[in-house]
Amino acid sequence: MNQRRSRRPAPRPPEGTPAPAELARMARSGLADAARVAHWADAALGPGRDGATDDGKATLSDATAERAALDLGLTVAHVRADWDIARLAGLVEVHGDIARPGWRLRAWDRDESAVLRGWVALFDAWSLAHPEPAEHEPAAVAEVVSAMPQVLSFLQLSAGPVPVEQLLDLLQQRVTELRTERCEIPYGPQPEPLRQPQPDDDTPLAPLLDWALHALASVGALTCGDGQATLTPLGSWAVWVKLEQICVAAQSPAGNIEQSAEDMLRGCAQLRPNAARAEYRAWLAARTVGSAVTELVDAARGEDALLRGLAFEALRVVGAPAEPDVRAVLDEPTLRPYALLWLAEHDGVDPEDAHEILTREEATWLWVDTAAAVTDHGEGPLLVRHLESAVQPTVPQLLEEVRAVGHPRTVQVLVALAAAHPDPALAKAVRRAAFQVHTGG
């Protein structure tokens, strides 16, 4: 069978879409204040220094916020707002009371895709970046959040200003459809029918639409004024990307032998398993075993979860010579689940049974890490199907343990899963969990 693949050209963006470099410049500009606070945290906070938080909720402690405000010449309120945006965009990660830079901050000045992914993560979390006023009915808010993708799609297709009244009509139609289609199925044994609070059909949606539009404007996705809303170039691009379900195109198999480990892995990302293994073997044959293994382990240490999984697939091709290096990373939390699975399979455990050696916490961490790879590089339906691989028997148990495991990408994964899942009840529960993780609840 011919190993050469026919590659379908990537869909072309709408006419007038700025070039990637210009989009990245816009994203950098929009996230500049958040990046400034994140860089400050990188320099001023860390192991052995004063902690960023004192309540385990990933919000700045009063002392840290005041210190940042003094150092940066900002108000405390401004610092807290920028810190919140930095967390949602993945520029800073908080583990307990310690803050550390996210991989997007490390790649900030050299990687346009990292900047754009950070902005898209913020775009996905618009309802968390600008929480709704307390007086709104939570169930109605959840319906509006679920309905906004259709509103955004209409704005994108309109390619210009749209009257807010027209958007309100569309929102009302979509919310009505959601109420009609709703089929809330309880998880686990229920002795009595589960009764969910339903928003009144007469709940005014205009204030909620106003909140949603201003929330999207706050993250730079659209502009509002004179009774109209218009997507920004960044917002239009992001909606188009989601409509087309664009993934990063894999490099041609030809030439991967000359690439770095990271670039080689990216080039193999969309190949079938057999073809990818052939590429790994060719790449390994051109290098000494020691240097190749070191390079693959370094690629696995990066912040891209997809490359982490692929790096260990390539290490499986290496086999026994990689064992000392794999054992050496068992104490690294990010790599430990992958290393344990590799070692189990190397020792003869059936790959189907290898996951049984992981603790519940390690398996949950690996589930979130894999979901992060799907979120960054896959499609919504694949993320939904990923639910089936969780070790937890019910979704509520999964959400509870995901919240507890402390993976830095938890909020982004849950927001993406809520956006992709077709069941409104489950999506609402996942969105609530994302909000609770975000706020430390």
PyMOL commands that set and color helices and strands:
alter all, ss='L'
color gray80, all
select helices_A, chain A and resi 20-30+32-44+62-72+76-88+103-106+112-124+126-129+138-158+164-181+206-218+233-244+256-258+261-268+273-285+289-300+305-318+320-328+336-346+354-357+360-377+380-389+395-405+410-420+424-439
alter helices_A, ss='H'
color red, helices_A
select strands_A, chain A and resi 92-95+98-101+162-163+222-225+228-231
alter strands_A, ss='S'
color yellow, strands_A
deselect
rebuild
show_as cartoon
